[in-house]
Amino acid sequence: MEKLLVSCDELVGLIGAPSVRIVDTRWPVGDGPAGHNLYRRSRVPGAVYLGFDATQAPGPQPPGRAAHPATLAAALADLGVGTDSTLVAYDDNHQFTAARLVWLMRAHGFERSFRLDGGWPAWLRSGGPVETGPISRRPCVTHPPLLSQTGSAIAGLNDLLAHQAGGLPIADCRRDSSWAEQPQLIPGATRLPMRMLVDSSGLHHPPSRIRSVAAAAGIDVDTPVVAYCGAAISAPAVWLALRSAGVTGVRVYDGSITEWIAGGRPLTPATAYRPEQSRMAQPRTAAPAGREEDR
């Protein structure tokens, strides 16, 4: 199975390592730019900051469309990420921007990229060290990270249409709050929100449990599947969870439902679906504090 996650204990041992760059990607729902203020207030020691805006293509592309790899590489180089770096990203475990960054890095061939399991909330719970006060900038690197043009984990509209035509799985990974606002699916899709793949504390389920949940959604370990959400943030988290559990055929449609709707394409009403139905795929656990339904 592919290692894509780093635990809090593992990250403690990586702090200060010359080749490791820890990237804070917090981007709160509804006020993304406030993430930089959160970073300035407190962070994992030595972390640098990269917002969601640096990972998406400029308008008029749909929100969430992946940035050109050269643009992303330049932004990372400015933060001290080079060709020989190991990147560990964390988010707030609600808006999965770290998973998005790791998805893009891996999609473009940069394998030494990982997400902190459970994000910033897990770090605080674990008692990991927290840095406050002035931020010392890491120097730029001479050679930016090498990001290829292939993007094999990225699906386009034509890929999604091919999945529809072939009856292959399509996963709707929007948060339940987004689903409640628009309870309709791209035709052929099945609901698979990220919270089905994590426990009550927000940590990833064991691989066997994740594979079982995926199988209930019609996804086997080698099944080609396209995942989408609203702006390619939640879907990359599902991609990462499935890949780390050995489900290898997953790609993320970065245009997501935004591009689908903008093109005048239909959605399928799914009034019979209720968010609590997806909980049936896993044993009941105590609900975590905060907005569990948005995971």
N, C-alpha and C positions, 0 to 999 in steps of 0.2 A: 504494500500500500504506500501511497505517496505521502510524505511528511509535509504538511502545509501549516501545521499549528505548532506554536511554542507555548509551553505552560508558564505560569508565573514563576515557578521555581527555576525553570530553565532560563528565563529572561534575567533573573537576578544574577546568574553566573555570566551573562553576556555583557552586562553594563561595564562600560569602560574599555571593552576590547577594541583595539585599533581598527579592525576591519568591519566592525558591526555598526550599522546605523539604525537607530530606533526612530521610527517616524510616527508622530502623533497626527492622526487624521480626523479628529473629532469635528463633526459638522452637524450641529443640532437640527432636528426637523423644524422647519419654519423660520429658522434664523441661523443659517449655515455659517456666515462670517463670524458669528459669536464664538465659534470653535477656536479661533485664534486667541481670543481673550481667555478662554478656559485654559488653553495651553500656557499662556503667559503667567497665569495665576499658579498653576501647579501641573507637574508632568513627571513622567519617568525620567530619572537622571540622565542627562546627555541627549534627550530626545530633540529632534528637529520637527518642524511643522510643515505639513502639506495638505491644503484644503481640497475638497472635492472638485472645485472649479479648475484646478490644475490637471485633473485627469479626464476632462471632457473636452470635446471639440467645440470650437466657437460657433455661435449662431451663424446662419439659420438652421444648423443641424438640430435634431431633436435633443432635448435635455437627456444627458446620460450617454450620448454617442461617444465612443472612446476617442481620446485625444490621439493625434498622430504620434507614433512611437518616438520620433525624434524630438518632438515638443516635450513629451513626458521625460525623456532621458535628460534633456537640458535642465528641466526643473529639478530633477533629482540630483544632478551633478552640482547644482548651485547649493544643495544642502549637504554635500559631501558624500554622496553615493556614487561610487565609481565601478569600474569593471570588475574589481576583485572584492567588492563589498558584500556583506550579508545584510539583508534588510529585514527588520522585524517591525511590523506596523500594528498599531492598536487604535480602536475607536471607542465609542461609548456603549457598544453592544446593543444599540437600538437602531441607529443609522449606520449601516455596515460599510462604512467607507474604507476601512482597513482591508476588508475582504475584497472590495473592488480594486484597490491598489495591487494586492497580491495576485488577483485574477489577471489584471492587465500585464503585470510583470511576467507571470508565468506564460501567458498567452504569447508574449513576444520573446520567449526563450530565456528569460532571466530566472533561473531555477532557485537561486539562493534568496528567496523571498518567502516570508512567513507572517501569519497573523497570530497575535496574542489571544489565546483561547479565553473567552469571557471578557476581553477588553479591559478598559479602565475600571469598571466596577469590580471585576475579579481581582485586579491589581490592588485596589484599596482593601478589599476583604482579606487578601492574603498577607497584608502588612508589608508589602513591598515598599522600598524607599521612595520618597516623593521629593522632588526638587522644586523649590520656590525661589523667588527673587530674580535677579538679572539673568538674562539668557546670553550665554557665550556662543556666538556663531561658529560652526565648523567651517573650515576653509573649503573653497571649491576644489574640485579634483581636476586633474589634467585630462583624464579620459572618462567621458560619461559612460554610464552602463550601456552595454550593447543590447539594444532591443531590436529584434528582427521585424520584418514587415509582414510576416506570415499571419500572426494572430489566429492560430489554429483553434483556440478556445472561444473565439468570437464568432457569433452567427449573424448573418445579415437577413434581410427580408426574404431573399430568394431561398435561403436555407430553411427558414420557417415555412414558407409555402411548400417546399419539397417535403418537409415533415408532414404537413397536412395531407398532401397528395398520397403519401405512402402510409398514412395511418400510424406514424411513429409518435412517441410520447412528446407532449408539450407541457411544461410545468408553469403554472401561474404562481409566482412567489411573492406577490404583494402582501404587505402587512394586512392584518385583519381590519385595521382602521381604514386603510385605502380600499379594501374590498367592500366594506360597508358603504362607502361613498359611491362605488360603482360595482355592484355585484353581477358583473358580466365577464365572460371569458372570451379570449380569442378561440374561435371554433377549433375543437379537438383538444383543448387544454384541460388539465386536471389541477386542482389546488394542491400546492405543496409549499406552505409558508415556512420560514426558517424556524419558527418556534416549535415545529414538530420534530426538529432535529437536535434540540438542546434540552437540558434538564431544567428543573425549576430555578436553578441559580444562574442559568445562561451559559453553562459549559456544554460542550458538545457531548452528545450521547456516545457510548462505545460504538465502534464500527458495525458490529453485528446488529445493533438496534437501528442504526441509520439505514443499513441495507434492508432491514425488514420494513421500515416505513416507506422506503423507496419502492420496494416490491409491491406494497399495497397500492401504490400510485401507478403501477404498471411499468416500473423501471428496474430492469435487472442490471447486473454489474457491467455488462458490455452493451447495453441498449443505447443506441444514439438518442439523445434527448436534447431539446432546446428549452432553456429556462428564460422566463421574462418576468419583469415587474413593472414599475412605473418609470424609473429612470436608471435602470441597471445599477442599483445599489443592493437591494435585497436579493436579487437573483444571483449575483456573484457570491453571496454568503452561502446560498444553497449549493452552488457549484463547488465551493471550497469544502463544504461538509460532505457532499457526496464523493468528491474526488479523494478526500482523506480517508473515506471508508471503503475505497476500492471500486467505486462506480466511475468508470473511466470515460464513458461516451458523452459527457455533458458539455454543452456549449451555451453561452449566454447571448441572447439577442439584445444587442446594446441599444437598438432603436426602441425596443420594448413597446408597451401598449400605447405610448405617446405617438410614435411614428405610425403604428397600425391605425389608430383613429384618425390621425392627420391625413392619411391617404384615403379616407372615406370607406375603409373596410369594415365589415360587420363584426359585431360581438354577439356572443351567444348568451341569452338570458339564462341565469342559473338560480332561479328563485327558490328551488328546493334545497340548495346548499345553505347550511348555517355554519359559522366558524367553529362552533363547538363540535360539529361532526368530525372535523379533522383530528380532534383530540382522541377519538376512538381508536386511532392507529397506535396509541401508546398508552401505557397504564397511567392512571391518574396520579399526580403528584401535587404537593402543596404549591399554590400559586406564589411566585416570587413577588417581592415588593415592587411597586411601580407599575408601568403600563405593559404587563406581560402580553397583552393581546397584540401589541405592535411589534413583537420580536420577529 
